[in-house]
């Protein structure tokens, strides 16, 4: 979508044009879902967060400052919604669908094997994935969102600073120290 087209859609959406708002959502729904999925680690949570983000965007489109890009604004809403949800859940126990299940014959884990991998490779990959997810979960929501936006979504430091409403130096520092911490925690797997 061109910047001019996005500007026109935002202006129309601010005037109550539902079709224009729907067009904006269609252009950004995949990115919102992917950020939420990376932050929350569960597809159903990511779907719920995405719905909440678009509802917040709809309710607050009139407050959108058109000096910034709509994508930056929607990223900020997504990041803040995920952080709020993680804070709400802190201290509450949650269960993973990938968690080992105890049965009469012992414990087992649901897995879908890749036809190209050996069982050993699959197990090592799952261990690495588990370690990485565990290391990400140990981060504060503020640090987690910064490193996800940079290293997984590939955003620039400037874009992250704008989304999170932080100084460029704070973003760089946060990402640097978070990477160091992750590297230390994952030294046996990387």
N, C-alpha and C positions, 0 to 999 in steps of 0.2 A: 504494500500500500504506500502510495506517495505521501510525503508529509502534508502536501496541500489537500489531498483527499481526506486524510485523517483530521486536519484542522476543520474542514467543512463538516465532516461527520460529527465532530465534537460540538461545534456550534449548533448544529441541528439537534443533537441529543440534549443539549442544555435548554433548548426551546421546547423540549417535550416530545421530539420525534422518536418514537419507539423503534422504527425501522433503522434509523441511523445508529441508535444505541446497540441494536442487535448486530449490525455490521461491525461495530467496534469490538463487540464481544467475540464474534466469529473470528476476527483477525488475531485475537489474543488468547483465546481459550486454551489452546494447546500449551502455550508457554506458562500460563497461570497454573494449569494442571501439573506440568512437569516440575515447576518450582515447588509446588505444594507436595508433590510425591517425594521429591528429594528431601524436603524438610520433615515430612511426617512418616515416611517409610512404608506407607500402606495405601493401596489404591483407593479403598473406600474412604479413608480419611481425606485423601487428596481431592476426591470428588466432592465431599462435603465442604471442604475448605474453598474449593473453586466456586461452588454455589454461593457460599457466604461472601466471597470476594466480589462476585458480580452483583449481588444484592447491595452490598455496601457502595459499590461504584454507582449503581443506579440511584440510590438514595442521595449520594453526595456529588453527582455529576455537576450540579450547579456550583459547587465550591471548587471545582477543578480550575487551577491557575493555568491558563493556556500558554504561559511562557515556557513551561516544561512540556515534554512529550507525554502523550497519553500512556505509552508503554511504560515509562518511568513511574508514572502515577499508579498504574495497575500493579506493577512489580512491588511498589512500596506497600500498597494495601495487602498484597499477597504475603509478603514477608512479615508484616505486622500481625496479620491474622494468624499465621502459623506460630509466631512467637507467643502471641496471646494464648493460643490453644495449648502449646507446650507448657507454658507456665501454669495453666489451669490443671493440666494433667500431672504436674510434678507432685510426687508423693502418692499418687494413685497408682495402683498396680494395673498394668495392661498386659495382654496376652498376645503373642504372635502366632499366626497361623503356621509359621515355619518352625515353631518350637517342637522339641521332641515330645512324642506322645508315649505314655506308658500303657502297655497292654498286658495281657496275660502271658505273652511270650517274651516280654521285655520291652525295651524302648525302641521306637522307630520314628523316622522322620519322613515327611512327605517330600519327595524329590521327583523331578522330571529330568531324566538323564538325557544328555546331549549325545546323539548318535556318533559324533566324532570324537568324543572323549572316552578315555578309559575310566574305570571306577576310581582309580587313584587320583587322576587329574581332576575329576569331578569333585572328589572329596576335598582336595587341596583348594580348589577354586571356592567351594562353599565355605571352607574355613577362613580363607582370605576375605571373602565377602562379609562373613560374620564378624571378623575382627575389625574390618573397616567400619561397618555399621555400628559396632559397639564403641569404637573410638569416636565416631561422629556423635553418638548419643551422649558421650561423656562431656561434650562441649556445651558451653552455655548457648542458649538460642541465638544470642547476638553474634557470637563467633561462628556458629554453625551456618547461619544464613550468609555471612560474608564469604566464607570459604566455598560454599555451594554456588553462590552467584559467580564467583571468580573461576574456580577450578572445574566446575561441572557445567555451568551455563555459559562460561566463556566471556562474561561481561568485563568491560574495562574497569580499572580502579575508579575512574571518574564517574562512570555510570553507577557503580555500586555506592559511591559517596552520595550521589544525588538521590538514589533510591532509599538509602538508609538515613538520609539527612545527617551525614557525618562529614567531618573534614577529610580531605584526601589523605593526609598524614595518619589519621586515626584508622582509616580503612587499610592502608598499607601495613601499618603496625599490627593491626588485628589479624590480618591474613598471614603475615610473616610469623608471628608467634603461634598462631593456630597450626600452620604447616609444621613448624618445629615440634610442637607438642604431638601432632599426629605422626610425624616421622619417628619420634622417640617411642611412642606407643606401638608403632607397627614395624619397628626395626627388624623383628624376626620374620616378617612376612613380605617385606618389600625388597 
